[in-house]
């Protein structure tokens, strides 16, 4: 995932930022959901989130999907993006899944 996008190319990253601005102008959205973020460099999303928050007319809610049941991996990602996004709680989802498979007791 993400292997066809050259995030090292400045023109590419600027186009993705332009796209975000366009989406905000067209939809007046309140935020973004970022899927599969572990497959895209954290430095890019940190930069991208800073950009969209700067150009947005209001604060945006941004949540990302980092599918891992290891809390340490989630914390490492949050540290890499300097807390600029929230993550879905995949470990909690796994606990709910396990509980649902156990039956009544």
N, CA, C and O atoms as a printed pandas DataFrame, in Angstrom:
     atom_number atom_name residue_name chain_id  residue_number  x_coord  y_coord  z_coord
0              1         N          UNK        A               1    0.844   -1.178    0.000
1              2        CA          UNK        A               1    0.000    0.000    0.000
2              3         C          UNK        A               1    0.884    1.235    0.000
3              4         O          UNK        A               1    1.873    1.300    0.730
4              5         N          UNK        A               2    0.533    2.192   -0.803
5              6        CA          UNK        A               2    1.294    3.423   -0.860
6              7         C          UNK        A               2    2.545    3.331   -1.689
7              8         O          UNK        A               2    3.233    4.334   -1.877
8              9         N          UNK        A               3    2.859    2.152   -2.193
9             10        CA          UNK        A               3    4.111    1.991   -2.913
10            11         C          UNK        A               3    4.121    2.687   -4.264
11            12         O          UNK        A               3    5.190    2.886   -4.840
12            13         N          UNK        A               4    2.975    3.058   -4.776
13            14        CA          UNK        A               4    2.921    3.742   -6.059
14            15         C          UNK        A               4    2.977    5.259   -5.913
15            16         O          UNK        A               4    2.963    5.975   -6.914
16            17         N          UNK        A               5    3.038    5.744   -4.711
17            18        CA          UNK        A               5    3.113    7.185   -4.472
18            19         C          UNK        A               5    4.500    7.499   -3.935
19            20         O          UNK        A               5    4.922    6.939   -2.923
20            21         N          UNK        A               6    5.201    8.388   -4.607
21            22        CA          UNK        A               6    6.563    8.747   -4.201
22            23         C          UNK        A               6    6.503    9.929   -3.235
23            24         O          UNK        A               6    6.522   11.086   -3.652
24            25         N          UNK        A               7    6.432    9.625   -1.956
25            26        CA          UNK        A               7    6.320   10.670   -0.949
26            27         C          UNK        A               7    7.596   11.491   -0.816
27            28         O          UNK        A               7    7.588   12.536   -0.166
28            29         N          UNK        A               8    8.686   11.041   -1.415
29            30        CA          UNK        A               8    9.935   11.813   -1.392
30            31         C          UNK        A               8    9.924   12.918   -2.448
31            32         O          UNK        A               8   10.771   13.811   -2.429
32            33         N          UNK        A               9    8.965   12.853   -3.362
33            34        CA          UNK        A               9    8.861   13.830   -4.440
34            35         C          UNK        A               9    8.021   15.019   -3.951
35            36         O          UNK        A               9    6.832   14.876   -3.665
36            37         N          UNK        A              10    8.650   16.175   -3.863
37            38        CA          UNK        A              10    7.977   17.373   -3.346
38            39         C          UNK        A              10    6.715   17.709   -4.144
39            40         O          UNK        A              10    5.704   18.101   -3.560
40            41         N          UNK        A              11    6.761   17.563   -5.455
41            42        CA          UNK        A              11    5.592   17.872   -6.287
42            43         C          UNK        A              11    4.414   16.962   -5.928
43            44         O          UNK        A              11    3.261   17.393   -5.941
44            45         N          UNK        A              12    4.710   15.727   -5.615
45            46        CA          UNK        A              12    3.662   14.776   -5.245
46            47         C          UNK        A              12    3.030   15.172   -3.915
47            48         O          UNK        A              12    1.805   15.218   -3.802
48            49         N          UNK        A              13    3.840   15.455   -2.921
49            50        CA          UNK        A              13    3.285   15.804   -1.611
50            51         C          UNK        A              13    2.520   17.127   -1.663
51            52         O          UNK        A              13    1.520   17.294   -0.964
52            53         N          UNK        A              14    2.979   18.050   -2.474
53            54        CA          UNK        A              14    2.250   19.313   -2.626
54            55         C          UNK        A              14    0.898   19.080   -3.296
55            56         O          UNK        A              14   -0.082   19.737   -2.944
56            57         N          UNK        A              15    0.830   18.171   -4.240
57            58        CA          UNK        A              15   -0.441   17.855   -4.904
58            59         C          UNK        A              15   -1.426   17.227   -3.910
59            60         O          UNK        A              15   -2.623   17.511   -3.953
60            61         N          UNK        A              16   -0.922   16.386   -3.030
61            62        CA          UNK        A              16   -1.795   15.774   -2.022
62            63         C          UNK        A              16   -2.313   16.843   -1.058
63            64         O          UNK        A              16   -3.464   16.780   -0.625
64            65         N          UNK        A              17   -1.487   17.804   -0.725
65            66        CA          UNK        A              17   -1.937   18.922    0.116
66            67         C          UNK        A              17   -2.976   19.767   -0.623
67            68         O          UNK        A              17   -3.972   20.192   -0.037
68            69         N          UNK        A              18   -2.734   20.004   -1.910
69            70        CA          UNK        A              18   -3.695   20.758   -2.720
70            71         C          UNK        A              18   -5.041   20.029   -2.738
71            72         O          UNK        A              18   -6.096   20.646   -2.594
72            73         N          UNK        A              19   -4.984   18.708   -2.916
73            74        CA          UNK        A              19   -6.207   17.911   -2.946
74            75         C          UNK        A              19   -6.983   18.088   -1.641
75            76         O          UNK        A              19   -8.203   18.246   -1.665
76            77         N          UNK        A              20   -6.288   18.061   -0.510
77            78        CA          UNK        A              20   -6.959   18.209    0.783
78            79         C          UNK        A              20   -7.665   19.558    0.880
79            80         O          UNK        A              20   -8.797   19.647    1.354
80            81         N          UNK        A              21   -6.987   20.593    0.428
81            82        CA          UNK        A              21   -7.609   21.924    0.451
82            83         C          UNK        A              21   -8.854   21.939   -0.435
83            84         O          UNK        A              21   -9.888   22.491   -0.058
84            85         N          UNK        A              22   -8.745   21.330   -1.610
85            86        CA          UNK        A              22   -9.878   21.263   -2.539
86            87         C          UNK        A              22  -11.052   20.530   -1.893
87            88         O          UNK        A              22  -12.189   20.995   -1.974
88            89         N          UNK        A              23  -10.791   19.398   -1.257
89            90        CA          UNK        A              23  -11.850   18.631   -0.592
90            91         C          UNK        A              23  -12.522   19.490    0.473
91            92         O          UNK        A              23  -13.749   19.509    0.570
92            93         N          UNK        A              24  -11.735   20.194    1.265
93            94        CA          UNK        A              24  -12.315   21.036    2.313
94            95         C          UNK        A              24  -13.185   22.137    1.717
95            96         O          UNK        A              24  -14.263   22.424    2.237
96            97         N          UNK        A              25  -12.728   22.754    0.634
97            98        CA          UNK        A              25  -13.506   23.815   -0.002
98            99         C          UNK        A              25  -14.804   23.284   -0.598
99           100         O          UNK        A              25  -15.841   23.944   -0.523
100          101         N          UNK        A              26  -14.747   22.105   -1.183
101          102        CA          UNK        A              26  -15.916   21.538   -1.844
102          103         C          UNK        A              26  -16.937   20.960   -0.871
103          104         O          UNK        A              26  -18.137   20.992   -1.144
104          105         N          UNK        A              27  -16.482   20.439    0.242
105          106        CA          UNK        A              27  -17.384   19.703    1.136
106          107         C          UNK        A              27  -17.620   20.365    2.487
107          108         O          UNK        A              27  -18.536   19.972    3.208
108          109         N          UNK        A              28  -16.815   21.359    2.843
109          110        CA          UNK        A              28  -16.879   21.966    4.174
110          111         C          UNK        A              28  -16.807   20.883    5.259
111          112         O          UNK        A              28  -17.517   20.945    6.263
112          113         N          UNK        A              29  -15.948   19.905    5.040
113          114        CA          UNK        A              29  -15.822   18.772    5.969
114          115         C          UNK        A              29  -15.296   19.237    7.328
115          116         O          UNK        A              29  -14.682   20.296    7.458
116          117         N          UNK        A              30  -15.558   18.417    8.317
117          118        CA          UNK        A              30  -15.123   18.690    9.689
118          119         C          UNK        A              30  -13.877   17.913   10.070
119          120         O          UNK        A              30  -13.348   18.071   11.170
120          121         N          UNK        A              31  -13.409   17.066    9.151
121          122        CA          UNK        A              31  -12.236   16.276    9.474
122          123         C          UNK        A              31  -11.928   15.240    8.416
123          124         O          UNK        A              31  -12.546   15.193    7.353
124          125         N          UNK        A              32  -10.949   14.409    8.743
125          126        CA          UNK        A              32  -10.509   13.356    7.835
126          127         C          UNK        A              32  -10.301   12.064    8.607
127          128         O          UNK        A              32   -9.887   12.069    9.766
128          129         N          UNK        A              33  -10.597   10.961    7.936
129          130        CA          UNK        A              33  -10.233    9.629    8.420
130          131         C          UNK        A              33   -9.107    9.154    7.521
131          132         O          UNK        A              33   -9.245    9.129    6.298
132          133         N          UNK        A              34   -8.002    8.779    8.127
133          134        CA          UNK        A              34   -6.833    8.324    7.382
134          135         C          UNK        A              34   -6.715    6.817    7.542
135          136         O          UNK        A              34   -6.544    6.321    8.655
136          137         N          UNK        A              35   -6.805    6.092    6.448
137          138        CA          UNK        A              35   -6.744    4.634    6.496
138          139         C          UNK        A              35   -5.331    4.128    6.267
139          140         O          UNK        A              35   -4.537    4.741    5.554
140          141         N          UNK        A              36   -5.037    2.998    6.886
141          142        CA          UNK        A              36   -3.787    2.252    6.661
142          143         C          UNK        A              36   -2.547    3.131    6.804
143          144         O          UNK        A              36   -1.639    3.063    5.975
144          145         N          UNK        A              37   -2.505    3.952    7.846
145          146        CA          UNK        A              37   -1.400    4.907    7.984
146          147         C          UNK        A              37   -0.047    4.253    8.208
147          148         O          UNK        A              37    0.982    4.876    7.949
148          149         N          UNK        A              38   -0.020    3.018    8.681
149          150        CA          UNK        A              38    1.287    2.384    8.898
150          151         C          UNK        A              38    1.990    2.068    7.588
151          152         O          UNK        A              38    3.168    1.713    7.592
152          153         N          UNK        A              39    1.288    2.189    6.468
153          154        CA          UNK        A              39    1.878    1.926    5.159
154          155         C          UNK        A              39    2.374    3.201    4.468
155          156         O          UNK        A              39    2.877    3.148    3.346
156          157         N          UNK        A              40    2.232    4.326    5.133
157          158        CA          UNK        A              40    2.638    5.623    4.579
158          159         C          UNK        A              40    3.564    6.272    5.603
159          160         O          UNK        A              40    3.300    6.191    6.803
160          161         N          UNK        A              41    4.635    6.911    5.158
161          162        CA          UNK        A              41    5.594    7.479    6.118
162          163         C          UNK        A              41    4.927    8.428    7.124
163          164         O          UNK        A              41    4.170    9.322    6.746
164          165         N          UNK        A              42    5.221    8.214    8.391
165          166        CA          UNK        A              42    4.648    9.056    9.446
166          167         C          UNK        A              42    5.041   10.511    9.261
167          168         O          UNK        A              42    4.240   11.402    9.547
168          169         N          UNK        A              43    6.259   10.777    8.787
169          170        CA          UNK        A              43    6.688   12.171    8.588
170          171         C          UNK        A              43    5.770   12.878    7.594
171          172         O          UNK        A              43    5.504   14.072    7.732
172          173         N          UNK        A              44    5.279   12.135    6.583
173          174        CA          UNK        A              44    4.385   12.760    5.611
174          175         C          UNK        A              44    3.069   13.142    6.275
175          176         O          UNK        A              44    2.597   14.268    6.116
176          177         N          UNK        A              45    2.471   12.210    7.020
177          178        CA          UNK        A              45    1.192   12.537    7.641
178          179         C          UNK        A              45    1.333   13.648    8.667
179          180         O          UNK        A              45    0.428   14.472    8.801
180          181         N          UNK        A              46    2.430   13.695    9.386
181          182        CA          UNK        A              46    2.654   14.801   10.324
182          183         C          UNK        A              46    2.622   16.127    9.564
183          184         O          UNK        A              46    1.942   17.069    9.970
184          185         N          UNK        A              47    3.358   16.185    8.469
185          186        CA          UNK        A              47    3.411   17.395    7.643
186          187         C          UNK        A              47    2.045   17.707    7.034
187          188         O          UNK        A              47    1.615   18.861    7.018
188          189         N          UNK        A              48    1.372   16.684    6.537
189          190        CA          UNK        A              48    0.073   16.869    5.891
190          191         C          UNK        A              48   -0.968   17.377    6.888
191          192         O          UNK        A              48   -1.735   18.289    6.579
192          193         N          UNK        A              49   -0.994   16.791    8.075
193          194        CA          UNK        A              49   -1.954   17.215    9.094
194          195         C          UNK        A              49   -1.686   18.657    9.513
195          196         O          UNK        A              49   -2.624   19.437    9.681
196          197         N          UNK        A              50   -0.427   19.014    9.681
197          198        CA          UNK        A              50   -0.095   20.405   10.003
198          199         C          UNK        A              50   -0.627   21.333    8.918
199          200         O          UNK        A              50   -1.178   22.393    9.216
200          201         N          UNK        A              51   -0.463   20.936    7.665
201          202        CA          UNK        A              51   -0.935   21.756    6.544
202          203         C          UNK        A              51   -2.457   21.910    6.574
203          204         O          UNK        A              51   -2.968   23.028    6.503
204          205         N          UNK        A              52   -3.185   20.787    6.679
205          206        CA          UNK        A              52   -4.643   20.899    6.609
206          207         C          UNK        A              52   -5.193   21.669    7.803
207          208         O          UNK        A              52   -6.168   22.407    7.660
208          209         N          UNK        A              53   -4.590   21.513    8.971
209          210        CA          UNK        A              53   -5.059   22.276   10.129
210          211         C          UNK        A              53   -4.789   23.771    9.938
211          212         O          UNK        A              53   -5.561   24.613   10.394
212          213         N          UNK        A              54   -3.692   24.086    9.263
213          214        CA          UNK        A              54   -3.340   25.490    9.025
214          215         C          UNK        A              54   -4.278   26.159    8.027
215          216         O          UNK        A              54   -4.645   27.320    8.211
216          217         N          UNK        A              55   -4.668   25.449    6.977
217          218        CA          UNK        A              55   -5.488   26.065    5.928
218          219         C          UNK        A              55   -6.985   25.887    6.153
219          220         O          UNK        A              55   -7.788   26.521    5.469
220          221         N          UNK        A              56   -7.369   25.046    7.089
221          222        CA          UNK        A              56   -8.792   24.816    7.354
222          223         C          UNK        A              56   -9.409   26.044    8.018
223          224         O          UNK        A              56   -8.755   26.711    8.820
224          225         N          UNK        A              57  -10.661   26.344    7.689
225          226        CA          UNK        A              57  -11.317   27.493    8.311
226          227         C          UNK        A              57  -11.694   27.255    9.774
227          228         O          UNK        A              57  -12.031   28.195   10.493
228          229         N          UNK        A              58  -11.634   26.005   10.206
229          230        CA          UNK        A              58  -11.964   25.653   11.594
230          231         C          UNK        A              58  -11.119   24.438   11.974
231          232         O          UNK        A              58  -10.614   23.745   11.091
232          233         N          UNK        A              59  -10.955   24.170   13.264
233          234        CA          UNK        A              59  -10.193   22.983   13.669
234          235         C          UNK        A              59  -10.839   21.709   13.120
235          236         O          UNK        A              59  -12.062   21.567   13.127
236          237         N          UNK        A              60  -10.011   20.803   12.653
237          238        CA          UNK        A              60  -10.499   19.558   12.070
238          239         C          UNK        A              60  -10.309   18.394   13.036
239          240         O          UNK        A              60   -9.355   18.361   13.813
240          241         N          UNK        A              61  -11.230   17.447   12.973
241          242        CA          UNK        A              61  -11.086   16.182   13.694
242          243         C          UNK        A              61  -10.385   15.216   12.743
243          244         O          UNK        A              61  -10.858   14.983   11.631
244          245         N          UNK        A              62   -9.271   14.663   13.173
245          246        CA          UNK        A              62   -8.528   13.729   12.328
246          247         C          UNK        A              62   -8.293   12.455   13.124
247          248         O          UNK        A              62   -7.754   12.480   14.230
248          249         N          UNK        A              63   -8.712   11.342   12.534
249          250        CA          UNK        A              63   -8.527   10.035   13.157
250          251         C          UNK        A              63   -7.900    9.107   12.126
251          252         O          UNK        A              63   -8.217    9.166   10.938
252          253         N          UNK        A              64   -7.015    8.259   12.599
253          254        CA          UNK        A              64   -6.283    7.372   11.693
254          255         C          UNK        A              64   -6.468    5.915   12.099
255          256         O          UNK        A              64   -6.682    5.581   13.264
256          257         N          UNK        A              65   -6.376    5.072   11.085
257          258        CA          UNK        A              65   -6.448    3.632   11.305
258          259         C          UNK        A              65   -5.040    3.055   11.222
259          260         O          UNK        A              65   -4.409    3.067   10.164
260          261         N          UNK        A              66   -4.565    2.556   12.343
261          262        CA          UNK        A              66   -3.284    1.843   12.405
262          263         C          UNK        A              66   -3.621    0.500   13.012
263          264         O          UNK        A              66   -3.758    0.373   14.229
264          265         N          UNK        A              67   -3.753   -0.497   12.165
265          266        CA          UNK        A              67   -4.270   -1.777   12.618
266          267         C          UNK        A              67   -3.183   -2.593   13.287
267          268         O          UNK        A              67   -2.396   -3.268   12.622
268          269         N          UNK        A              68   -3.146   -2.527   14.596
269          270        CA          UNK        A              68   -2.235   -3.324   15.408
270          271         C          UNK        A              68   -2.878   -3.486   16.773
271          272         O          UNK        A              68   -3.513   -2.565   17.287
272          273         N          UNK        A              69   -2.711   -4.646   17.343
273          274        CA          UNK        A              69   -3.238   -4.874   18.684
274          275         C          UNK        A              69   -2.180   -4.620   19.746
275          276         O          UNK        A              69   -2.399   -4.890   20.927
276          277         N          UNK        A              70   -1.031   -4.100   19.321
277          278        CA          UNK        A              70    0.062   -3.802   20.242
278          279         C          UNK        A              70    0.063   -2.307   20.564
279          280         O          UNK        A              70    0.340   -1.471   19.704
280          281         N          UNK        A              71   -0.248   -1.995   21.803
281          282        CA          UNK        A              71   -0.351   -0.599   22.233
282          283         C          UNK        A              71    0.958    0.146   21.996
283          284         O          UNK        A              71    0.937    1.323   21.636
284          285         N          UNK        A              72    2.088   -0.511   22.189
285          286        CA          UNK        A              72    3.385    0.145   21.979
286          287         C          UNK        A              72    3.541    0.653   20.548
287          288         O          UNK        A              72    4.082    1.737   20.331
288          289         N          UNK        A              73    3.072   -0.118   19.576
289          290        CA          UNK        A              73    3.159    0.317   18.176
290          291         C          UNK        A              73    2.277    1.536   17.933
291          292         O          UNK        A              73    2.664    2.457   17.213
292          293         N          UNK        A              74    1.101    1.537   18.531
293          294        CA          UNK        A              74    0.209    2.690   18.380
294          295         C          UNK        A              74    0.829    3.929   19.022
295          296         O          UNK        A              74    0.784    5.019   18.451
296          297         N          UNK        A              75    1.404    3.758   20.203
297          298        CA          UNK        A              75    2.034    4.889   20.889
298          299         C          UNK        A              75    3.222    5.415   20.094
299          300         O          UNK        A              75    3.425    6.626   20.012
300          301         N          UNK        A              76    4.005    4.520   19.511
301          302        CA          UNK        A              76    5.141    4.942   18.687
302          303         C          UNK        A              76    4.659    5.792   17.523
303          304         O          UNK        A              76    5.262    6.819   17.213
304          305         N          UNK        A              77    3.576    5.371   16.876
305          306        CA          UNK        A              77    3.052    6.154   15.751
306          307         C          UNK        A              77    2.576    7.527   16.227
307          308         O          UNK        A              77    2.881    8.543   15.602
308          309         N          UNK        A              78    1.840    7.557   17.314
309          310        CA          UNK        A              78    1.366    8.843   17.850
310          311         C          UNK        A              78    2.549    9.758   18.155
311          312         O          UNK        A              78    2.491   10.959   17.894
312          313         N          UNK        A              79    3.615    9.197   18.703
313          314        CA          UNK        A              79    4.823    9.979   18.969
314          315         C          UNK        A              79    5.442   10.492   17.672
315          316         O          UNK        A              79    5.894   11.636   17.612
316          317         N          UNK        A              80    5.467    9.658   16.636
317          318        CA          UNK        A              80    6.073   10.054   15.360
318          319         C          UNK        A              80    5.324   11.210   14.709
319          320         O          UNK        A              80    5.939   12.061   14.067
320          321         N          UNK        A              81    4.007   11.250   14.866
321          322        CA          UNK        A              81    3.230   12.356   14.294
322          323         C          UNK        A              81    2.976   13.456   15.330
323          324         O          UNK        A              81    2.177   14.366   15.112
324          325         N          UNK        A              82    3.672   13.347   16.450
325          326        CA          UNK        A              82    3.600   14.337   17.528
326          327         C          UNK        A              82    2.172   14.587   18.005
327          328         O          UNK        A              82    1.791   15.722   18.292
328          329         N          UNK        A              83    1.391   13.519   18.086
329          330        CA          UNK        A              83    0.041   13.610   18.629
330          331         C          UNK        A              83   -0.948   14.368   17.770
331          332         O          UNK        A              83   -1.982   14.808   18.272
332          333         N          UNK        A              84   -0.661   14.532   16.495
333          334        CA          UNK        A              84   -1.510   15.343   15.627
334          335         C          UNK        A              84   -2.746   14.606   15.120
335          336         O          UNK        A              84   -3.602   15.212   14.475
336          337         N          UNK        A              85   -2.850   13.314   15.402
337          338        CA          UNK        A              85   -4.036   12.548   15.044
338          339         C          UNK        A              85   -4.383   11.593   16.169
339          340         O          UNK        A              85   -3.528   11.215   16.971
340          341         N          UNK        A              86   -5.621   11.217   16.214
341          342        CA          UNK        A              86   -6.048   10.150   17.112
342          343         C          UNK        A              86   -6.003    8.851   16.323
343          344         O          UNK        A              86   -6.006    8.861   15.092
344          345         N          UNK        A              87   -5.962    7.741   17.033
345          346        CA          UNK        A              87   -6.002    6.433   16.383
346          347         C          UNK        A              87   -7.218    5.661   16.887
347          348         O          UNK        A              87   -7.638    5.810   18.034
348          349         N          UNK        A              88   -7.774    4.832   16.001
349          350        CA          UNK        A              88   -8.801    3.903   16.457
350          351         C          UNK        A              88   -8.163    2.939   17.453
351          352         O          UNK        A              88   -6.993    2.582   17.317
352          353         N          UNK        A              89   -8.920    2.528   18.436
353          354        CA          UNK        A              89   -8.408    1.659   19.491
354          355         C          UNK        A              89   -8.515    0.198   19.055
355          356         O          UNK        A              89   -9.441   -0.509   19.452
356          357         N          UNK        A              90   -7.567   -0.246   18.241
357          358        CA          UNK        A              90   -7.564   -1.625   17.746
358          359         C          UNK        A              90   -7.419   -2.643   18.877
359          360         O          UNK        A              90   -8.070   -3.686   18.822
360          361         N          UNK        A              91   -6.592   -2.390   19.902
361          362        CA          UNK        A              91   -6.523   -3.359   21.000
362          363         C          UNK        A              91   -7.876   -3.540   21.711
363          364         O          UNK        A              91   -8.229   -4.655   22.093
364          365         N          UNK        A              92   -8.618   -2.460   21.884
365          366        CA          UNK        A              92   -9.939   -2.566   22.510
366          367         C          UNK        A              92  -10.881   -3.357   21.616
367          368         O          UNK        A              92  -11.660   -4.176   22.104
368          369         N          UNK        A              93  -10.815   -3.121   20.324
369          370        CA          UNK        A              93  -11.649   -3.876   19.389
370          371         C          UNK        A              93  -11.365   -5.363   19.523
371          372         O          UNK        A              93  -12.291   -6.174   19.505
372          373         N          UNK        A              94  -10.098   -5.730   19.656
373          374        CA          UNK        A              94   -9.736   -7.139   19.799
374          375         C          UNK        A              94  -10.308   -7.707   21.099
375          376         O          UNK        A              94  -10.779   -8.844   21.125
376          377         N          UNK        A              95  -10.268   -6.928   22.163
377          378        CA          UNK        A              95  -10.837   -7.390   23.436
378          379         C          UNK        A              95  -12.347   -7.624   23.304
379          380         O          UNK        A              95  -12.868   -8.621   23.805
380          381         N          UNK        A              96  -13.047   -6.707   22.630
381          382        CA          UNK        A              96  -14.484   -6.901   22.394
382          383         C          UNK        A              96  -14.726   -8.151   21.556
383          384         O          UNK        A              96  -15.642   -8.924   21.834
384          385         N          UNK        A              97  -13.911   -8.345   20.540
385          386        CA          UNK        A              97  -14.041   -9.528   19.685
386          387         C          UNK        A              97  -13.856  -10.802   20.515
387          388         O          UNK        A              97  -14.654  -11.734   20.417
388          389         N          UNK        A              98  -12.807  -10.832   21.324
389          390        CA          UNK        A              98  -12.549  -12.007   22.165
390          391         C          UNK        A              98  -13.705  -12.243   23.137
391          392         O          UNK        A              98  -14.127  -13.382   23.336
392          393         N          UNK        A              99  -14.212  -11.178   23.736
393          394        CA          UNK        A              99  -15.323  -11.307   24.681
394          395         C          UNK        A              99  -16.570  -11.840   23.981
395          396         O          UNK        A              99  -17.300  -12.651   24.551
396          397         N          UNK        A             100  -16.817  -11.396   22.764
397          398        CA          UNK        A             100  -18.010  -11.840   22.044
398          399         C          UNK        A             100  -17.935  -13.313   21.666
399          400         O          UNK        A             100  -18.969  -13.948   21.458
400          401         N          UNK        A             101  -16.752  -13.856   21.574
401          402        CA          UNK        A             101  -16.573  -15.257   21.197
402          403         C          UNK        A             101  -16.615  -16.189   22.410
403          404         O          UNK        A             101  -16.651  -17.409   22.247
404          405         N          UNK        A             102  -16.610  -15.632   23.616
405          406        CA          UNK        A             102  -16.558  -16.448   24.827
406          407         C          UNK        A             102  -17.933  -16.947   25.271
407          408         O          UNK        A             102  -18.017  -17.874   26.077
408          409         N          UNK        A             103  -18.963  -16.376   24.782
409          410        CA          UNK        A             103  -20.290  -16.794   25.216
410          411         C          UNK        A             103  -20.758  -16.002   26.416
411          412         O          UNK        A             103  -20.279  -14.897   26.671
412          413         N          UNK        A             104  -21.689  -16.569   27.144
413          414        CA          UNK        A             104  -22.328  -15.852   28.257
414          415         C          UNK        A             104  -21.406  -15.622   29.439
415          416         O          UNK        A             104  -21.537  -14.609   30.125
416          417         N          UNK        A             105  -20.505  -16.506   29.689
417          418        CA          UNK        A             105  -19.671  -16.382   30.880
418          419         C          UNK        A             105  -18.412  -15.678   30.509
419          420         O          UNK        A             105  -17.552  -15.461   31.362
